[in-house]
Amino acid sequence: MKWEGHEQSRNVEDRRGAGGMGGTGGGRRLGGRGIGIGTIVVALLAGWVFGINPLTVLGLLSGGETGAPVATQAPAPAPPAQDRAAMFASTVLRDTEQVWGQIFQAAGGTYREPRMVLYRGATPTACGTGQSAMGPFYCPGDQRVYFDLDFFDTLASRMGAPGDFAQAYVIAHEVGHHVQNLLGITGKVDAQRGKVPQSQMNALSVRVELQADCLAGVWAHHSQQGKGWLERGDVEEAMNAAAQIGDDQLQRESTGTVRPESFTHGSSQQRMTWFKRGLDSGSLAQCNTFDTPL
């Protein structure tokens, strides 16, 4: 992926030097719960079966409003100019801003850009305390995506998904949750929480996650058209990452048993299929996971 030299986002906060809690307000809840690729590290390293935690999408989605962001603290400074990992994340985020800005504008709307927070260990969010073990996640309550960049080393070394476009896919997936929040999808799904059986909530969670995969593919389609920065093997890197974080793969690795009824993110095949669907079509309309057989 030929990412160097491209514009970087200004919406990146670096809390990595602010201590374990990234500043004030740790653990405070202001509405909203996080949506993330989240539990994949926990599932692999801690041996959870399907990784329910407070910042993922099983009983999870935003309890707050989808309108104005809720701030937990003053924005942290931008990352150092020569931090290569932060430069990469900032570059990908900037491209998602440009792509989704154009898509929203074409539809007569306005895209509200999320902020990206880089942290280590733990950090306060509007969804409660975010922790590195949860992996990357999006918090609807403050409209921020949260990353401990060490996750990408885990993705490559422990999960068998190396490559810069694999990392870009993860970033685009979390931004996909932000798009869902802006479109009101997060709130509609959240409204079902407590009204439907757990099995149905699991199924809704899967559809939310697969849609975020599809939206990541839509971004990649338009990004490649605009920049032509993908190289041979890049798409395969993203597809491999999607396969490695499928619920069936994670359950097989952690317990040796696959329990489809407990899936919250979708199988490896489903995740690859929906990412590829968005990538091939570049169409938001092709990402309706809620009215389409999985």
N, C-alpha and C positions, 0 to 999 in steps of 0.2 A: 504494500500500500504506500503510494508516494505522497505522504502527508506533510512532509517537511516543507517549510516555506509558505504554507497557506495561512490565512488569517486565523487568529485565535479569539476565543470568546472573552468578553470582559466580565462575564457572569460567573466567575470562578472564585471561590473563597478558600483560603488555605488556613485550616485550623490545626495543622499538624504540629505547629510550634506552641500551641496554646495550652498544652498539658492534656492529661487523660480525658477530661470532660470537654475540651475544646472551648472553655470559657464558662460564663455564668449560665444558670438556669437548668442544670442537668436534671433529667428525669421529669421535668415539668410537662404536663399534658395540656395542650390548648386546643384539642379537637383534631381529629384526623388520625389515621393509622397508616403505616407505611405499606407500600406495594413494591415488591422487589423480586429479583432473581434469587434473593435472600437466602433461602435455607440450604442452598446447595453445599456450602462449606460445612454447615452443621451436619447435614445428612451424611456427608462423606467422613468427616473427621470425628464427629461425636457419636456417629452410629444411630442417628435418629431414623425412624422408619420413613416418615414423610415430613418431618420438620415443621411442626406448627410452632410459630413464635409470634410475638406481638407486632412485628413489622413485616409480615407477609400476608398474602391475600386470603387466608382461610379464616374468615370471621373477623375480619381484618380491614376491609376497605374503609375509606374515609368516613369518619363520624362527624367531621366538620363540614363547613361550606366549601364549595368549589370556586368561590369568587376570589376576593382579595386575599393575598397570602397573609398568614399569621406569623409574625416574627417572634422568634424565641430569644434573639440577641442581636446586637449590632453586627453587620457584615464583617467578616474577617478580611484581612488584606489579601491581595492577589498572590499567587505562588511566585517563587523566584524565577527570574527570566530564563535561567539556564537549566531549570529542572526538566529533564527530557520527558519523564513520565507525565508530569503535569502539562507540559507543552502538547503532548499527544492528546491527552484528554480534552484540553482546551480547544484544540484544533477540531476534533470530532464534534464537540459540543457546538462550536461555531457553525459547522456545516449543518447540523440538525436545525439550528436557528434559521439559517438561510432557507433550507428546504421546506420546513414547516411554515415559515413565514410566507413563502410563495404559494404553498398549497392553501393555506387559510385565506390569503388575499384573493386567490382565484375563485374561492367559494364565497367571497363577499364578507369575510370575517377578518379578525385581527388576532395574530398569534401572540400570546403572552409568554415571553421566554422564561424558562425555569432557571434557577441558579444551581450550580454544582458546588458541593462542599467536599473538600478533601480533608480527611481526618485520620487519626490513628487511635486505635483502642476503643474509645467511646466518645460520644458527642451528644449534646442535647438537641432535640428536634421537637417540632410541634406534635410529633407522634409518640413522644416519650424518648427514652435514652436509646440511641442507635449504637450498636456494637459491631466491631469488625467481624466477629464470627457469623453475623447474619449475612455477610456479603453485601454487595451494592443494593440500594433500595431507594424508592421514591416516597416522599412524604407529601400527601395531598394538602395537609394542613398548612404547610409553609411553602409549598410548591418548589421544593428543592430535591435534587438527586444527591445521594450521599455515597462517597467512595473512599474506602481505604485502598490505596493503590497497590498495596501488597497483595490484594486479592488476585491481581493479574498474574503474579508469580505462582500463586496456588493454582489458578486456572491452567497454567502451562505445565507445572511440574507435578502436581498431584492429581489433576483431573484430565490430563492428556489432551489439552486444547490450547496449544501455543499459537502465536501469531498476532500481528497487530490488528488484523481485521476481525479476529475472534474477540479482541478487546473492544473494538469499535461496535461490534454487534451487541455486546453487553451494555455499553453506554446508550446505544440507540434503543434498546429494549426498555431501559429505565425512562428515557425520554418518551417512549411510546406510552408509558403509564401517565405521563404528564398530559399528553395529547388526549388520552381517555378522560382525564379529569376535566380538561377544558371543554370537551364535548358533552359532559354530563353523564358519561357512561359509569364512571366510578360511583357517583351518587345514586344512580338507579340500581346498581347491583347492591350497594350498601343497604339500600332500603329493604332488601330482602332478608337481611341478617336478623335472626330471631323469629322470622315469620315462616321459614321453610326448614325442613329437616336438614341435619348436618350433611347427609349424602347429596342433597340438592345444592347446598352451599359449596361443597367440594366441586361439584360439576360446574357451577358458575365461576368458581375460582379458576378452573382449568380454562374456561372460555375467555376470561379476562387475560390470563397469561398468554394464551395462544394468539389473541388479538394483538397484544404488545409485540409478540414475535413478528406478526404480519406487518405491523406498523414499522418495525425496524427494517423489514424488507423493502417497504415503500420508500423509506428514507434512502436506503442503499441504491435503489433503482434511480432515483432522481439525483442523488449525489454523484453517481457514476456518469450520468448524462451531463451533469454540469462541470465536473472536474476531470473525469477520465483517470482517476487516480488508483483504481484497482489494478492489481497485477495478477499474473497467472497464479492460481492457487489460493487467492484471497477468499473467493466465495466458498471454496472447500473448507477453509479455516473456520468460517462462520457456521457452516453446516455441521462441522465436527463439534464445535462448541455447543450448538443446539442439541446435538445428539448426546453429548456427555452430561448435560444437565436435565435430561428427561427424567421424569419420576421413576420410570421402570429401571433405568440405568442406575440411578442413585440408590434405589431400594435394593437392587441386586448386589451392588457394591457393599452396602452397609449391613444387610441382613441375609442376603442370599434368597430372599423371598419377594415376589412382586405382588402387590395388592392394588389392583386397578381402582377399587372403590375408594381408596384413600388418596388417589392422585389429586394434587392441587395445582400443578403446573402443566401437566400433559406428558404423554410418552415422548420418547426420543423421536419416533417417526412423526408424531403430530407436530412437534416443535420444528422439525426440519421442513415438513410440508407447508406449514403456515408462513414460515420465514420465506421460503422459496416462492410461495404464492404472491406475497407482497413484492418480492424482488422482481419477479417476472412481469407483473402487471403494473406496478407503480401506482395502483389505484386504491384509494381509501375504501371504495365500495366493495372491493374484493376481500376486505378484512372483517366482514360481518360474521364473526364466529358464533353469534347468538342465534342466528336463524339458519345455520348451515350444519348439516351432519358432520360430525368429527370423525 
